[in-house]
């Protein structure tokens, strides 16, 4: 490494811009030495993208602006019309914030004047530091800002705000109160630090699924943490994030399947020949008075379940009886429940889309 990144090249983003990179992908990354973090850039040697060179002008942003915490990382590039910007996660007065750096065409350089893109209102609600900030243009002139805050009242979980970008490049939220990315997410469980990609008119996101197991267990397993399956994002009229499975996931379906339509069931029904731990379940139920759903990971001793509880409007995933590597003691204890955003009444339909991938479940309700 060079002196400015001798301690490592850390998180950032890949971007391409006609003016700044001649349309070629470049990497922005957090460069860390033994005293501070700065922002650096790298470019590909060829179209194969297998060899990268650091910019001769590194670091392109020398370090945090004065008045912010030493934690200064995770640059993200965006353009709003003719103006190009980089935002970087940080903390001001103990509350999460993002810095704003403007591209100056005449000098091919970035400002570092202390401008802030968006700042939380309180540490308890918004966290003490924002990891992996991301700003995404959505439909109807709306922008979606996501960040993974540290130190909220419920620990680590990804939050989002919707709003607009002002003429000065700053984010103006519709509401200062954030919303949670997932219905079930607290204390670092759930989907974190989403990567957002827009392609062929779709906004596609996936995130980190932290396993939170002891290091010794990770060593024995040979892996730590996973990514979620990709999902498609959109906003409803109230600015709520709508998530449904990415349509391309249908390409992963095998020839083994089970299908049954228009029937009533009192009891249980086997899904044979479907089995194993790589399964997609897609089913539509008419809501009655009693709980219903699916049993999974069933063996002679125990089973897990995914059920909708019509009386309370709750979705409940219960793994508490299964033999497993527990990583959620005191937080969930194997029972993951949430109230759906809309109460689905008796006689109405509810669609389950459940993706089982070994130790991970992605569950979507009514798209």
Wavefront OBJ file of the C-alpha trace (Angstrom):
o trace
v 0.000 0.000 0.000
v 0.860 3.668 -0.312
v 1.271 5.745 2.859
v -2.355 6.948 2.727
v -3.814 3.384 2.560
v -1.084 1.393 4.288
v -3.678 0.066 6.775
v -6.048 -1.017 4.037
v -8.539 -0.200 1.316
v -12.004 -0.207 2.883
v -15.594 0.170 1.716
v -16.746 2.462 -1.055
v -18.473 2.134 -4.401
v -17.995 1.608 -8.115
v -19.260 4.368 -10.407
v -19.057 5.399 -14.042
v -19.498 8.954 -15.268
v -19.056 10.446 -18.727
v -17.307 13.561 -17.450
v -15.227 12.211 -14.570
v -14.282 8.683 -15.708
v -14.945 8.861 -19.479
v -17.776 6.385 -18.955
v -15.505 3.694 -17.507
v -16.054 2.132 -14.065
v -13.895 3.575 -11.299
v -13.612 2.594 -7.652
v -14.005 5.046 -4.785
v -12.703 3.609 -1.528
v -11.879 4.491 2.053
v -8.109 4.676 2.426
v -6.818 4.188 5.967
v -3.369 4.891 7.348
v -2.451 4.626 11.030
v -3.811 8.067 11.855
v -6.880 8.824 9.726
v -9.160 7.875 6.847
v -9.246 9.603 3.471
v -11.028 8.964 0.175
v -9.153 7.509 -2.803
v -9.912 6.481 -6.380
v -8.765 3.692 -8.711
v -9.274 3.019 -12.414
v -9.102 -0.190 -14.507
v -6.118 -0.896 -16.723
v -8.294 -2.651 -19.304
v -11.877 -3.627 -20.062
v -11.339 -6.979 -18.312
v -11.380 -5.089 -14.966
v -8.885 -7.510 -13.405
v -6.069 -4.988 -12.808
v -6.675 -1.592 -11.185
v -4.397 1.406 -10.723
v -4.666 4.039 -8.046
v -5.206 7.619 -9.151
v -2.084 9.793 -9.163
v -4.083 12.470 -7.327
v -4.908 10.245 -4.337
v -6.244 10.856 -1.846
v -8.906 12.803 -3.709
v -10.444 13.901 -0.370
v -7.723 14.418 2.231
v -9.711 13.446 5.323
v -12.696 14.374 7.416
v -13.757 18.017 7.576
v -13.062 19.676 10.933
v -15.707 19.244 13.600
v -16.564 15.638 12.685
v -15.540 12.363 14.286
v -12.426 10.526 13.116
v -14.737 7.831 11.751
v -15.059 8.965 8.135
v -15.713 6.287 5.534
v -17.816 4.593 2.844
v -17.890 7.120 -0.032
v -20.809 7.036 -2.468
v -21.038 8.895 -5.797
v -24.201 10.389 -7.259
v -25.122 12.925 -9.894
v -28.100 15.282 -9.830
v -28.431 16.847 -13.268
v -25.223 18.693 -14.129
v -23.807 18.387 -10.612
v -21.728 15.466 -9.323
v -21.200 14.688 -5.652
v -19.617 12.268 -3.203
v -21.174 11.634 0.205
v -19.244 10.002 3.064
v -20.517 8.543 6.351
v -19.452 10.196 9.596
v -20.653 11.566 12.934
v -21.210 15.111 14.221
v -21.850 15.902 17.890
v -22.478 12.209 18.502
v -25.154 11.822 15.797
v -24.839 10.139 12.392
v -24.206 12.406 9.431
v -22.959 12.420 5.834
v -20.488 14.887 4.347
v -21.040 16.437 0.903
v -18.225 16.934 -1.591
v -18.859 18.710 -4.917
v -16.959 17.971 -8.131
v -15.207 21.021 -9.587
v -14.773 20.607 -13.327
v -12.203 23.386 -13.785
v -9.742 21.733 -11.391
v -10.978 18.104 -11.660
v -11.089 18.020 -7.856
v -13.542 17.603 -4.989
v -14.499 20.151 -2.349
v -14.001 19.361 1.340
v -15.439 22.471 2.956
v -17.472 20.893 5.748
v -20.772 20.843 3.853
v -23.145 18.163 5.118
v -25.482 16.154 2.915
v -27.885 14.992 5.640
v -27.689 14.643 9.434
v -29.806 12.720 11.927
v -31.788 14.484 14.640
v -30.919 12.303 17.639
v -28.524 9.486 18.491
v -31.276 7.333 20.006
v -33.409 7.451 16.866
v -30.775 7.807 14.144
v -27.574 6.395 15.654
v -24.151 7.784 16.472
v -22.496 7.024 13.105
v -23.749 6.183 9.608
v -22.170 3.301 7.722
v -22.622 2.734 3.987
v -24.757 5.782 3.099
v -26.521 5.450 -0.241
v -28.699 7.863 -2.217
v -30.868 6.509 -5.050
v -33.138 8.370 -7.487
v -36.639 6.887 -7.511
v -39.805 7.709 -9.457
v -41.599 11.077 -9.427
v -38.534 13.095 -8.432
v -38.172 11.316 -5.097
v -34.821 10.149 -3.720
v -34.237 7.279 -1.298
v -31.509 7.661 1.338
v -30.382 4.545 3.213
v -27.771 4.192 5.935
v -26.796 1.579 8.491
v -26.476 3.460 11.795
v -24.464 2.357 14.800
v -25.702 3.008 18.314
v -29.458 3.530 17.956
v -31.754 2.625 20.852
v -32.343 -0.740 19.146
v -28.749 -1.284 18.079
v -27.661 -1.667 14.476
v -30.336 -1.805 11.773
v -30.690 -0.142 8.387
v -32.888 2.949 8.164
v -34.246 4.906 5.225
v -35.670 8.335 4.469
v -37.340 9.660 1.309
v -37.033 13.200 0.062
v -35.574 15.504 -2.570
v -32.150 16.933 -3.474
v -31.848 20.710 -3.136
v -30.014 22.968 -5.574
v -27.027 22.918 -3.183
v -26.859 19.107 -3.366
v -28.210 18.543 0.130
v -30.904 15.996 0.972
v -34.262 17.351 2.143
v -36.291 14.547 3.792
v -40.074 14.428 3.695
v -39.913 13.536 7.399
v -37.035 13.627 9.886
v -38.298 10.316 11.297
v -36.653 7.348 9.563
v -38.278 4.055 8.650
v -36.750 0.624 9.116
v -35.702 -1.271 6.008
v -36.993 -4.599 7.380
v -40.032 -5.533 9.443
v -37.805 -7.711 11.655
v -34.490 -6.003 12.369
v -32.725 -4.958 15.564
v -29.414 -5.355 17.354
v -27.607 -6.068 14.088
v -29.956 -8.836 12.916
v -31.631 -8.390 9.563
v -30.445 -7.003 6.258
v -27.612 -4.467 6.624
v -25.679 -2.064 4.365
v -27.723 -2.607 1.192
v -26.038 -2.325 -2.184
v -28.420 -0.703 -4.673
v -28.180 -1.151 -8.442
v -30.501 0.277 -11.101
v -30.807 -1.805 -14.258
v -33.352 -1.918 -17.082
v -35.806 0.250 -15.177
v -35.589 -1.735 -11.957
v -34.047 -0.773 -8.623
v -32.365 -3.929 -7.321
v -30.903 -4.263 -3.824
v -29.161 -6.884 -1.749
v -27.608 -6.608 1.679
v -25.392 -8.261 4.235
v -26.987 -10.938 6.432
v -24.717 -11.074 9.505
v -24.615 -14.442 11.233
v -23.306 -13.072 14.572
v -21.835 -16.452 15.526
v -18.715 -16.810 17.697
v -15.457 -16.517 15.752
v -14.546 -20.113 16.584
v -17.779 -21.304 14.963
v -17.103 -19.212 11.850
v -13.646 -20.767 11.633
v -15.109 -24.252 11.864
v -17.846 -23.545 9.294
v -15.411 -21.891 6.912
v -17.537 -18.771 6.348
v -18.912 -15.714 8.110
v -21.896 -13.636 6.970
v -23.828 -13.925 3.699
v -25.709 -11.777 1.245
v -29.462 -11.721 0.951
v -31.178 -12.636 -2.266
v -31.709 -9.588 -4.503
v -35.021 -7.811 -4.202
v -36.741 -5.115 -6.265
v -37.432 -1.786 -4.586
v -40.086 0.812 -5.280
v -41.908 3.502 -3.297
v -45.640 3.691 -2.683
v -47.582 6.979 -2.695
v -46.747 7.536 0.992
v -43.012 7.029 0.478
v -42.948 3.570 2.034
v -40.402 1.149 0.631
v -42.001 -1.765 -1.230
v -39.814 -4.855 -1.606
v -40.532 -7.901 -3.737
v -38.305 -10.711 -5.043
v -36.167 -9.772 -8.024
v -37.845 -11.241 -11.101
v -34.593 -12.897 -12.231
v -34.755 -15.311 -9.297
v -37.269 -17.387 -11.254
v -34.328 -18.546 -13.395
v -33.033 -20.504 -10.378
v -36.045 -22.818 -10.264
v -35.318 -26.490 -10.908
v -37.538 -29.105 -12.511
v -38.603 -30.444 -9.105
v -41.820 -28.815 -8.002
v -45.185 -29.128 -6.289
v -48.356 -27.413 -7.481
v -51.935 -27.495 -6.240
v -54.693 -24.945 -6.785
v -58.138 -24.013 -5.461
v -58.500 -26.320 -2.481
v -59.336 -26.230 1.208
v -57.147 -27.877 3.824
v -57.808 -28.886 7.398
v -54.528 -30.246 8.771
v -51.246 -30.632 6.919
v -50.260 -31.457 3.353
v -46.859 -32.724 2.198
v -45.043 -30.797 -0.538
v -43.331 -33.896 -1.915
v -41.253 -34.259 -4.026
v -39.916 -30.867 -2.884
v -37.350 -31.252 -0.092
v -33.977 -30.011 1.060
v -32.691 -26.612 2.073
v -32.759 -24.706 -1.213
v -36.474 -24.147 -1.743
v -38.831 -21.461 -2.985
v -42.402 -21.520 -1.685
v -45.013 -19.341 -3.365
v -48.591 -19.648 -2.101
v -51.746 -17.562 -1.855
v -54.195 -18.183 1.009
v -57.653 -16.859 1.773
v -57.424 -15.672 5.387
v -59.655 -17.528 7.849
v -59.880 -17.405 11.649
v -57.025 -19.768 12.527
v -53.252 -19.531 11.944
v -51.884 -21.045 8.733
v -48.600 -21.356 6.837
v -45.770 -23.844 6.367
v -43.703 -26.254 8.395
v -40.057 -26.391 7.295
v -36.838 -28.168 8.352
v -39.076 -30.898 9.752
v -37.546 -34.070 11.216
v -38.564 -36.740 13.716
v -37.876 -34.498 16.708
v -38.931 -30.993 15.719
v -39.921 -28.555 12.999
v -39.741 -24.876 12.161
v -42.761 -22.911 11.011
v -43.801 -19.797 9.113
v -47.356 -18.748 9.994
v -49.758 -15.845 9.722
v -51.832 -15.175 12.847
v -55.143 -13.660 11.643
v -56.285 -12.383 15.020
v -53.191 -10.284 15.700
v -52.036 -9.607 12.138
v -48.620 -11.045 12.956
v -46.204 -13.043 10.843
v -44.339 -15.535 13.051
v -41.271 -17.619 12.185
v -40.572 -20.150 14.947
v -37.280 -22.061 14.979
v -37.116 -22.361 18.760
v -37.508 -26.155 18.824
v -34.924 -26.873 16.129
v -31.399 -28.009 16.843
v -29.361 -25.123 15.503
v -26.361 -22.892 16.125
v -28.028 -20.222 18.295
v -26.857 -16.697 17.513
v -29.814 -14.695 18.835
v -29.985 -15.542 22.543
v -31.929 -12.862 24.392
v -32.854 -11.010 21.202
v -35.198 -13.479 19.444
v -34.478 -16.895 20.950
v -35.526 -18.494 17.683
v -38.933 -16.793 17.404
v -39.108 -13.952 14.866
v -42.436 -12.111 14.789
v -43.690 -8.846 13.382
v -46.933 -7.049 12.678
v -47.504 -6.639 8.961
v -47.891 -3.012 7.801
v -51.479 -3.734 6.780
v -53.929 -5.899 8.705
v -55.147 -8.626 6.352
v -58.698 -9.428 7.348
v -60.713 -12.624 7.147
v -61.765 -13.318 3.553
v -58.869 -11.343 2.071
v -55.919 -12.939 0.298
v -52.336 -13.141 1.515
v -49.447 -14.194 -0.710
v -46.371 -15.827 0.788
v -43.080 -15.864 -1.120
v -40.541 -17.761 1.002
v -36.974 -18.410 -0.110
v -35.066 -20.971 1.966
v -31.316 -21.002 1.417
v -29.806 -23.219 4.120
v -29.629 -20.976 7.209
v -31.326 -17.919 5.652
v -34.992 -17.156 4.991
v -36.122 -14.282 2.778
v -39.877 -13.836 3.242
v -42.032 -11.471 1.175
v -45.733 -10.887 1.878
v -48.046 -9.591 -0.885
v -44.996 -8.454 -2.859
l 1 2 3 4 5 6 7 8 9 10 11 12 13 14 15 16 17 18 19 20 21 22 23 24 25 26 27 28 29 30 31 32 33 34 35 36 37 38 39 40 41 42 43 44 45 46 47 48 49 50 51 52 53 54 55 56 57 58 59 60 61 62 63 64 65 66 67 68 69 70 71 72 73 74 75 76 77 78 79 80 81 82 83 84 85 86 87 88 89 90 91 92 93 94 95 96 97 98 99 100 101 102 103 104 105 106 107 108 109 110 111 112 113 114 115 116 117 118 119 120 121 122 123 124 125 126 127 128 129 130 131 132 133 134 135 136 137 138 139 140 141 142 143 144 145 146 147 148 149 150 151 152 153 154 155 156 157 158 159 160 161 162 163 164 165 166 167 168 169 170 171 172 173 174 175 176 177 178 179 180 181 182 183 184 185 186 187 188 189 190 191 192 193 194 195 196 197 198 199 200 201 202 203 204 205 206 207 208 209 210 211 212 213 214 215 216 217 218 219 220 221 222 223 224 225 226 227 228 229 230 231 232 233 234 235 236 237 238 239 240 241 242 243 244 245 246 247 248 249 250 251 252 253 254 255 256 257 258 259 260 261 262 263 264 265 266 267 268 269 270 271 272 273 274 275 276 277 278 279 280 281 282 283 284 285 286 287 288 289 290 291 292 293 294 295 296 297 298 299 300 301 302 303 304 305 306 307 308 309 310 311 312 313 314 315 316 317 318 319 320 321 322 323 324 325 326 327 328 329 330 331 332 333 334 335 336 337 338 339 340 341 342 343 344 345 346 347 348 349 350 351 352 353 354 355 356 357 358 359 360 361 362 363 364 365 366 367
